[in-house]
Structures are given as structure tokens and as C-alpha cells.
Amino acid sequence: MLALYSNPKWLSVVRGAVERLVETLGFPPVQCRSVIRAVDEALSNVMRHSYGNRLDQPIAMYFRKARRQYEGEVQEGLEILLCDRGPAVDATKFHGRALDRIRPGGLGLHLVRQAMDTVEFTRKGPTNRLRLVKYLAQSNSAL
Amino acid sequence: MQISARRQEQTTIFDVSGDIDFANSRELRQSVLQEIQERHAGRVVVNLSQVRYIDSSGVASLVAGLKTSRDLGSRFMLIGLSPAAREVLQLSRLIKLFEIYDSEEQALAS
């Protein structure tokens, strides 16, 4: 579990931690970069949108192994739960922009969705919860 | 992130190092836009060879530089893209907008 405040200075620290984690779990380099990017973009969105750039708001991140049956094989992976206490987010707006328009806005969410196998947003009590899961092909697993 | 500028006649080369993320992308944006708008650089080259990571806000800063360059009739180029930087531009489908070169020599000769 990682507990941090909504100050962007912590982004590089989290990227470093996630990098070590996904490398240790055996994700190949391209997927390592994707997961790091997804976590970084999701965390930036919390700081920017949920907390309106305030620097002192709480964020909690939980990491655990995930497992699923997929096309006849067991796949293991990494589940990340990102929790904040900002205002409730309209889940219907929780999607990236269409990429047929040339502009960068909404790109962060697109990168999150592109990287992860599961992206789920829920509100539980006063907490926004973003659940991200990435599975690893069995042959690459170091779990 | 660290950013420094080299100027050669009408060309300004920004050497950027470190990670570009939400914590510092505004600094990159301001530096690049100031060079284009106030110094009227005819050609701006952003050297990303020492940048290991760039997020969507960093990409937005580069797009702002590109748009402003186009508006003012100057050129905007990227050189030395790392795998992570290239991936994020490809995934955003914004890569086709930029003039991208492997090296400074190639960019300046273009």
C-alpha cells in the first residue's frame, strides 16, 4: 500500500516504485512502460481533476496479485486500486477522447484504457476508487 | 526535468533531460512558447534524447509549441525520441503532426 498526498512531486516516486514492481513481476519492457504510464496518468488525473490541483489531499494506492482464466490458461497479473476522497466523479464521463480529433485533451484517460486489461471506476462512500488490472501471459510470469 | 536553450542564428535548440510529467510540463510549455512568441525563433528544435518519460501533459506542451509555431510561421522539430516518448506520441496519434529526426544534424540539415 502506498499513501501519499496530491502533490505532483510524488509522481516520479510512484513511477519508480511501479517500475520496480512490474519488472520484478516479469512484465516485458513495453508492458512495463504501459503500466507505468497508466498509473502515472491516473494519478495525475486525481491530482488535477478530483482534487483541483490542491497539494495536500490524501491518495491511497493498493497493489496485489490478480488471477484469471483466459482462453484456457491461467493468467496472473497486477491489480492496482487508486483511492481518493475528492468529489464524486460522473462515471459516464470517465472515458478518453476519440482519437479522430487532433488535440491532446483527454489523452491521459485514453492512455490508461489502452494500457490496462481492466479499468473500473466506482464510488464507495466518500471514496473514488479506480481499479486497474494488467495480466501477464503465462510464459512471461515471474509471479 | 532540466531544460536549457542553445541559440544559433534563427534556430533555438532546447536540450531537455529527466522526466516530463504533470509536475513540470508547464515549465517546458512556457519555455518553448516564450522562445517562439518573444524571440521569434524561426526554427525550434526540442532535443528529447535525455528524456526517459513524457506524460500526456508533456505531449500537450509539445502540441502547444507546434500550434504556436505554425501560427507564427516557424518550424517546430523533435529529435532523439526515447521508446517511451515515441510510444506516447504514437498512441495519441499525434506523432504524424511533428517533424521528427533522429539527430540534431539531420534536423538542422532539413
Interface residues (C-beta under 8 A of the other chain):
Chain A: P8 K9 L11 S12 R15 P29 V30 R33 S34 I36 R37 D40 E41 S44 M47 R48 L99 I102 R103 P104 G105 L107 G108 H110 L111 Q114
Chain B: D19 D21 F22 A23 N24 Y53 D55 S56 S57 V59 A60 V63 P83 A84 E87 V88 L91 S92 R93 L94 L97
